């Protein structure tokens, strides 16, 4: 039986742009009319009364700040962790969809995806049920750079206890922001950055190997043990989905914004689990996604013009 909207709490986290927020919250209210909506943002945010009236809870926390080196790309990892963790603490429903303040829901597809039953190997199962995540910036451990522990952090959806555990991690240590200020290891493949882990890697690694049973020194550490470990735990705890399967779009980005040469897609996930079917809705969606990606690549688009 398909999960109903009344069983879902949405945690909408991040900084608030009122123009974006109206569109985001309206899209959720339209497609999930009985869901609980929680906006988790920062003290002093300018949130108008119309937006407040559409929400069940508005949570304003102290901003933990971002300590990314001024010459590096801000990663805002602790802002995500704190706002999500605090938002989760206010949820009351059986399932949680953690999302962002710039993600619009175009339909209720995610209810169907949450309701699907997949087999799993209990030896590699951490979560009670599968956690849904997007392919938007999920890097592949099988092709391209071949990096483990890199699951896109835009959307997570699953059982409340599983999402709560995912964000029970400690805040990103301040020294990690400038870990490689004096030089990079040879295996660190993107030397434009000096931080130890990307937000995607930090959250994924802390969850999938919380006891630190394997070596994973930085986001590009693709030692064979880490790759094997990650493969088994990824396909038994997460479902990687494209934007059509999730039923979402971004007000900020053209999705997906990663190269498919480096992405781990839903097709990759199904092949890894030996569940690929050529004639299926999933494969059709992936074909459309591929065509759109070619257009985005040729047009050299990343950000939408209204951002």
C-alpha positions, 0 to 999 in steps of 0.5 A: 500500500502506498504511503500517504501524505499524512505520514510525512514530515517535511523538513525544509532547511536553509536560508530563506528567500521569500520569493523562493520560499512561497514557491517551495512551500506552495508546491509541497502543500499542493502535492502533500496536503496532509503533510507536516511542514517544518521550516528550519532556518536561522535567527533573524531570517526575514520570513513574511507572514504569508510564509509563516501561515503556510507552515506547521513549525518555523524553527530559527536556530543560532547560525553555526557559520561557515569556516571555509577558507575565503578563497575556497567555495563555501560548503555550509556543511554545519548549517545543513547539519544543525538546521536539519537536526533541529528540524528533525527534532520537531517532526511527529510523523513516521517518515521524513523528507529532508529538503532545501529552501530552493527545491520545488515538488512538481508532483507526489512521486516520492510517495510511490518511491518511498512505498517500493519494496527492495530486497537487501542483504542484512549483513550490510544493512544499517537503516531500518528501511532504504533512504532515498537520495538524489543523483544530482551530485552523487559521484560514482565509485565505479567510473570517472574519479571512482570515489566512495562516500559521495551521496548528494545531500539535497534530499533525503527521505525515509523512516524518521528513525533513519533520517534522525540517525543520518543527522546524529553526526557531530558537527564538521570539525573546524580544522577540516575546513583548511586541512590541506592549506599547506599541501594536498595528498597525492590522491586528492584529485581536486586541488582547488579546495583545501577542505578534508571532506565535501559535505556529501562525503562527510555525511555519507561516511559518518553514517555508513562507517560511524565506527570508522572500521576502514580508512578514508582520509579525504573525499578523493581517497579511493583505496580499494577497501573503501570502494568495496565497503561503500559499494555494499553499504550504498546499495543496501541502504540508499536508493539513488533517484533522478529528479523525475523519480523524485518529482522535483526541480530546483529554483537555483540549479539546472539538474543534474549539475554533475557530469554523467561521466562522474555521476552514480545514477539510478541506472547504475544503482539498478545494475549494481543490484542486478535489477536493471530492466530495459523496458521500465518507467525507471529506464525511460526517465533515465533516458529523458534525464540523459537527453536533458543533461546533453542539452545542459552540457552543450548550453554550458548552463549551471545556474538559472537566470533568476538566481 
